[in-house]
Amino acid sequence: MAVSVEFGPCCLCGRGIEKTDTDPCRVTVETATGKWQVWMCHGSCFRAKLADLPEAPGLFEPAHF
């Protein structure tokens, strides 16, 4: 029996995500009490949302994409 894995829409742009070398990316958030949640997104959407601070250029630059 074949298994189909679907990633759903990107949490940032709402479009579907096709599997590539970097996509889907997982955005994981954990609270101070240990509760967590995971969303999927395009690497390019995540990268576009990162801040680029004038006083610290490249501080949030992704290491792998």
N, CA, C and O atoms as a DFTB+ gen file, in Angstrom:
260 C
 N C O
     1  1       0.838      -1.174       0.000
     2  2       0.000       0.000       0.000
     3  2       0.890       1.247       0.000
     4  3       1.767       1.385       0.853
     5  1       0.668       2.139      -0.941
     6  2       1.441       3.382      -1.039
     7  2       0.972       4.372       0.031
     8  3      -0.212       4.455       0.358
     9  1       1.930       5.108       0.554
    10  2       1.630       6.123       1.555
    11  2       1.858       7.481       0.924
    12  3       2.894       7.713       0.301
    13  1       0.905       8.373       1.078
    14  2       1.010       9.720       0.539
    15  2       1.214      10.698       1.693
    16  3       0.424      10.730       2.637
    17  1       2.280      11.493       1.610
    18  2       2.541      12.496       2.631
    19  2       2.269      13.860       2.026
    20  3       2.832      14.214       0.991
    21  1       1.410      14.616       2.672
    22  2       1.101      15.968       2.219
    23  2       1.456      16.944       3.326
    24  3       1.269      16.660       4.509
    25  1       1.968      18.087       2.927
    26  2       2.447      19.046       3.904
    27  2       1.449      20.160       4.169
    28  3       1.650      20.960       5.084
    29  1       0.384      20.229       3.393
    30  2      -0.601      21.284       3.575
    31  2      -0.076      22.609       3.076
    32  3       0.980      22.671       2.446
    33  1      -0.808      23.663       3.354
    34  2      -0.383      24.975       2.869
    35  2       0.734      25.568       3.724
    36  3       0.895      25.237       4.898
    37  1       1.484      26.438       3.102
    38  2       2.512      27.210       3.800
    39  2       1.819      28.123       4.813
    40  3       0.844      28.796       4.478
    41  1       2.317      28.147       6.046
    42  2       1.697      28.972       7.086
    43  2       1.926      30.463       6.852
    44  3       1.313      31.290       7.527
    45  1       2.794      30.821       5.911
    46  2       3.095      32.225       5.661
    47  2       2.423      32.781       4.413
    48  3       2.016      33.943       4.400
    49  1       2.299      31.963       3.354
    50  2       1.692      32.474       2.116
    51  2       0.375      31.784       1.776
    52  3      -0.405      32.297       0.974
    53  1       0.123      30.617       2.385
    54  2      -1.130      29.907       2.143
    55  2      -1.132      29.006       0.920
    56  3      -2.121      28.313       0.679
    57  1      -0.047      28.992       0.133
    58  2       0.013      28.127      -1.051
    59  2       0.526      26.742      -0.665
    60  3       1.159      26.574       0.377
    61  1       0.246      25.753      -1.515
    62  2       0.724      24.401      -1.289
    63  2       2.239      24.324      -1.325
    64  3       2.901      25.196      -1.888
    65  1       2.785      23.278      -0.724
    66  2       4.234      23.095      -0.654
    67  2       4.609      21.811      -1.378
    68  3       4.130      20.731      -1.031
    69  1       5.463      21.931      -2.381
    70  2       6.017      20.771      -3.073
    71  2       7.328      20.402      -2.388
    72  3       8.088      21.288      -1.999
    73  1       7.602      19.124      -2.235
    74  2       8.841      18.682      -1.593
    75  2      10.044      18.977      -2.489
    76  3      10.066      18.596      -3.659
    77  1      11.044      19.664      -1.924
    78  2      12.317      19.942      -2.587
    79  2      13.438      19.672      -1.586
    80  3      13.198      19.111      -0.517
    81  1      14.655      20.070      -1.932
    82  2      15.779      19.892      -1.007
    83  2      15.600      20.687       0.286
    84  3      16.093      20.269       1.334
    85  1      14.909      21.817       0.231
    86  2      14.715      22.639       1.437
    87  2      13.269      22.716       1.900
    88  3      13.014      23.063       3.053
    89  1      12.339      22.408       1.049
    90  2      10.921      22.517       1.422
    91  2      10.328      21.146       1.689
    92  3      10.731      20.186       1.032
    93  1       9.429      21.008       2.581
    94  2       8.927      22.066       3.430
    95  2       9.867      22.324       4.608
    96  3      10.556      21.422       5.084
    97  1       9.876      23.555       5.054
    98  2      10.576      23.900       6.290
    99  2       9.569      23.770       7.428
   100  3       8.370      23.983       7.242
   101  1      10.067      23.421       8.588
   102  2       9.205      23.350       9.772
   103  2       9.507      24.530      10.670
   104  3      10.668      24.813      10.966
   105  1       8.471      25.213      11.102
   106  2       8.589      26.281      12.084
   107  2       8.016      25.713      13.376
   108  3       6.819      25.438      13.463
   109  1       8.869      25.540      14.371
   110  2       8.450      24.966      15.645
   111  2       8.506      26.043      16.724
   112  3       9.505      26.748      16.867
   113  1       7.428      26.154      17.470
   114  2       7.356      27.122      18.560
   115  2       7.115      26.352      19.848
   116  3       6.240      25.489      19.911
   117  1       7.896      26.668      20.873
   118  2       7.708      26.034      22.176
   119  2       7.580      27.116      23.233
   120  3       8.377      28.052      23.282
   121  1       6.569      26.977      24.077
   122  2       6.358      27.947      25.140
   123  2       7.293      27.660      26.303
   124  3       7.944      26.616      26.339
   125  1       7.360      28.581      27.250
   126  2       8.196      28.402      28.431
   127  2       7.753      27.193      29.252
   128  3       8.547      26.627      30.004
   129  1       6.491      26.797      29.111
   130  2       5.989      25.640      29.859
   131  2       6.131      24.334      29.095
   132  3       5.676      23.291      29.566
   133  1       6.763      24.373      27.905
   134  2       7.023      23.155      27.152
   135  2       5.945      22.756      26.161
   136  3       6.055      21.701      25.537
   137  1       4.917      23.558      25.998
   138  2       3.895      23.269      24.982
   139  2       4.457      23.682      23.634
   140  3       5.121      24.713      23.524
   141  1       4.193      22.878      22.604
   142  2       4.781      23.170      21.310
   143  2       3.777      22.966      20.182
   144  3       2.761      22.287      20.333
   145  1       4.097      23.573      19.058
   146  2       3.302      23.436      17.838
   147  2       4.240      23.587      16.651
   148  3       5.234      24.310      16.724
   149  1       3.918      22.897      15.550
   150  2       4.737      22.937      14.345
   151  2       3.884      23.361      13.159
   152  3       2.765      22.879      12.987
   153  1       4.420      24.269      12.337
   154  2       3.802      24.670      11.083
   155  2       4.789      24.388       9.969
   156  3       5.998      24.358      10.199
   157  1       4.286      24.183       8.767
   158  2       5.133      23.986       7.589
   159  2       5.119      25.264       6.754
   160  3       4.122      25.986       6.723
   161  1       6.237      25.534       6.077
   162  2       6.309      26.712       5.217
   163  2       7.331      26.490       4.114
   164  3       8.131      25.556       4.163
   165  1       7.287      27.370       3.114
   166  2       8.333      27.405       2.092
   167  2       9.570      28.051       2.715
   168  3       9.454      28.992       3.500
   169  1      10.741      27.550       2.368
   170  2      11.967      28.177       2.842
   171  2      12.059      29.629       2.415
   172  3      12.508      30.480       3.183
   173  1      11.636      29.914       1.189
   174  2      11.706      31.298       0.682
   175  2      10.767      32.226       1.436
   176  3      11.096      33.392       1.652
   177  1       9.592      31.724       1.844
   178  2       8.656      32.549       2.620
   179  2       9.231      32.860       4.003
   180  3       9.157      33.994       4.477
   181  1       9.803      31.838       4.640
   182  2      10.404      32.041       5.962
   183  2      11.547      33.043       5.878
   184  3      11.645      33.960       6.694
   185  1      12.402      32.861       4.891
   186  2      13.550      33.745       4.703
   187  2      13.101      35.196       4.478
   188  3      13.714      36.125       5.005
   189  1      12.036      35.386       3.700
   190  2      11.532      36.731       3.403
   191  2      10.990      37.434       4.644
   192  3      10.973      38.663       4.702
   193  1      10.548      36.665       5.632
   194  2       9.966      37.250       6.845
   195  2      11.002      37.582       7.913
   196  3      10.691      38.292       8.870
   197  1      12.228      37.082       7.768
   198  2      13.255      37.338       8.771
   199  2      13.689      38.798       8.759
   200  3      13.810      39.415       7.701
   201  1      13.916      39.330       9.935
   202  2      14.385      40.709      10.059
   203  2      15.831      40.804       9.589
   204  3      16.612      39.869       9.766
   205  1      16.178      41.929       8.993
   206  2      17.558      42.230       8.607
   207  2      17.913      43.554       9.270
   208  3      17.711      44.625       8.697
   209  1      18.439      43.465      10.471
   210  2      18.693      44.645      11.284
   211  2      19.909      45.418      10.791
   212  3      20.962      44.824      10.557
   213  1      19.781      46.745      10.628
   214  2      20.923      47.541      10.167
   215  2      22.131      47.426      11.099
   216  3      23.276      47.451      10.647
   217  1      21.868      47.299      12.401
   218  2      22.967      47.223      13.367
   219  2      23.569      45.816      13.489
   220  3      24.608      45.636      14.125
   221  1      22.912      44.822      12.878
   222  2      23.427      43.439      12.912
   223  2      23.052      42.722      11.623
   224  3      22.291      41.755      11.655
   225  1      23.574      43.182      10.487
   226  2      23.208      42.566       9.208
   227  2      23.566      41.073       9.177
   228  3      24.651      40.668       9.593
   229  1      22.627      40.275       8.677
   230  2      22.852      38.849       8.551
   231  2      22.680      38.051       9.826
   232  3      22.914      36.843       9.831
   233  1      22.274      38.703      10.917
   234  2      22.127      38.017      12.207
   235  2      21.183      36.817      12.113
   236  3      21.451      35.772      12.707
   237  1      20.091      36.959      11.379
   238  2      19.109      35.882      11.278
   239  2      19.210      35.101       9.976
   240  3      18.278      34.377       9.625
   241  1      20.301      35.228       9.261
   242  2      20.479      34.538       7.989
   243  2      20.452      33.018       8.213
   244  3      21.223      32.499       9.020
   245  1      19.560      32.297       7.495
   246  2      19.502      30.839       7.656
   247  2      20.839      30.189       7.276
   248  3      21.521      30.648       6.359
   249  1      21.198      29.140       7.973
   250  2      22.468      28.470       7.737
   251  2      22.411      27.478       6.584
   252  3      23.445      27.179       5.985
   253  1      21.221      26.956       6.255
   254  2      21.154      25.848       5.309
   255  2      20.347      26.099       4.037
   256  3      20.226      25.195       3.211
   257  1      19.797      27.287       3.854
   258  2      19.036      27.555       2.635
   259  2      19.025      29.024       2.310
   260  3      18.429      29.430       1.313
